[in-house]
Amino acid sequence: MLLHQHNVDDRIVRCRYRFTLSDGTEKEFDVCLDARTLALRTKNKADYPAWTRLSYRKCQNCPLRTRRRCPVAVNLVDVVETLKDQSSAEKIEVEVAAQSGSFKGRGG
């Protein structure tokens, strides 16, 4: 699955992650990065889960003090919320596709 798109924005690197669960269910997530800095480009949500707050199990070495939410947790919300009912030991297949190529692997 090579990711081809019409009207590709040269300022954005897009990757699609496809998780195929043991029952055959597929879940897809698109990740967009700034092509120059490779910074993650995200869309703001109106509401975030409580576990994204910095005050919720903040990492011991976290240098952030002025942010309300953990940026890593915020970026993982869609994946965590979609896969929250799956067992962490479940065997899955993951395929990552971008304009430059694709990779497929199994885990669990």
matplotlib code that plots the C-alpha trace (Angstrom):
import matplotlib.pyplot as plt

x = [0.0, 2.0, 0.4, -0.4, -2.4, -3.5, -2.6, 0.1, 1.3, 5.1, 5.2, 3.7, 4.9, 2.0, 2.2, -0.7, -0.7, -3.0, -3.5, -5.1, -6.4, -6.6, -10.3, -9.5, -10.8, -8.7, -8.0, -6.2, -4.5, -2.9, 0.2, 1.2, 4.7, 6.1, 8.4, 11.1, 11.2, 9.4, 7.3, 4.0, 1.0, -2.1, -5.7, -6.9, -9.8, -12.5, -11.9, -9.2, -9.2, -8.1, -5.0, -3.5, -3.1, 0.4, -0.7, -1.8, 1.2, 3.7, 7.1, 9.7, 12.1, 9.5, 10.7, 7.3, 5.8, 3.6, 1.6, -1.7, -1.4, 1.3, 2.0, 2.9, -0.3, -2.3, -0.8, -1.7, -5.4, -6.8, -4.8, -5.3, -9.1, -9.5, -7.5, -8.4, -10.5, -7.8, -5.5, -1.9, -0.9, -3.2, -1.3, -1.7, -0.2, 0.9, 1.5, 3.1, 2.8, 4.1, 4.8, 8.3, 7.4, 5.8, 6.7, 4.6, 5.3, 3.6, 3.6, 1.8]
y = [0.0, 3.0, 6.2, 8.3, 11.4, 14.0, 17.6, 16.6, 19.5, 19.5, 21.1, 18.0, 14.4, 12.0, 8.5, 6.1, 3.5, 0.5, -1.8, -5.2, -6.9, -10.6, -10.7, -8.9, -5.5, -2.7, 0.7, 3.5, 6.6, 9.3, 11.1, 14.4, 15.9, 19.3, 18.4, 20.8, 20.3, 16.9, 18.3, 16.6, 18.5, 17.9, 19.3, 20.8, 19.1, 20.7, 18.3, 15.9, 13.0, 13.6, 11.4, 14.0, 16.6, 17.2, 16.7, 13.1, 10.8, 13.4, 11.9, 12.5, 14.1, 16.2, 19.8, 21.3, 23.6, 26.1, 23.6, 22.3, 19.0, 16.6, 17.1, 13.4, 12.2, 14.7, 13.3, 9.7, 10.4, 9.1, 5.9, 5.2, 5.9, 3.7, 0.8, 1.0, -2.1, -4.3, -6.5, -5.3, -9.0, -9.4, -10.3, -7.6, -6.6, -3.0, -1.4, 2.0, 3.7, 7.0, 8.5, 7.1, 3.5, 1.1, -1.3, -4.2, -6.0, -8.3, -8.1, -9.1]
z = [0.0, -1.3, -0.3, -3.4, -3.2, -5.6, -4.9, -2.4, -0.3, -0.5, 3.0, 4.6, 4.9, 5.2, 6.6, 7.0, 9.7, 9.2, 12.1, 11.2, 14.3, 14.9, 14.0, 10.6, 11.7, 10.3, 11.9, 10.0, 11.3, 9.2, 10.6, 9.1, 9.6, 8.6, 5.7, 6.8, 10.6, 10.9, 13.7, 14.1, 12.6, 14.6, 14.7, 17.9, 19.6, 21.7, 24.6, 25.6, 28.0, 31.6, 31.1, 28.7, 31.5, 32.7, 36.3, 35.5, 36.0, 34.8, 33.8, 36.4, 34.0, 32.2, 31.8, 30.9, 33.4, 31.5, 29.4, 30.6, 28.6, 27.7, 24.0, 23.5, 25.2, 23.1, 19.9, 20.9, 21.8, 18.5, 18.5, 22.2, 22.1, 19.0, 20.3, 24.0, 24.0, 22.4, 24.5, 24.5, 23.9, 20.8, 17.6, 15.0, 11.7, 11.1, 7.8, 7.4, 4.0, 2.7, -0.7, -0.5, 0.3, 2.8, 5.5, 7.0, 10.3, 12.8, 16.6, 19.7]

ax = plt.figure().add_subplot(projection="3d")
ax.plot(x, y, z, "-o")
ax.set_aspect("equal")
plt.show()
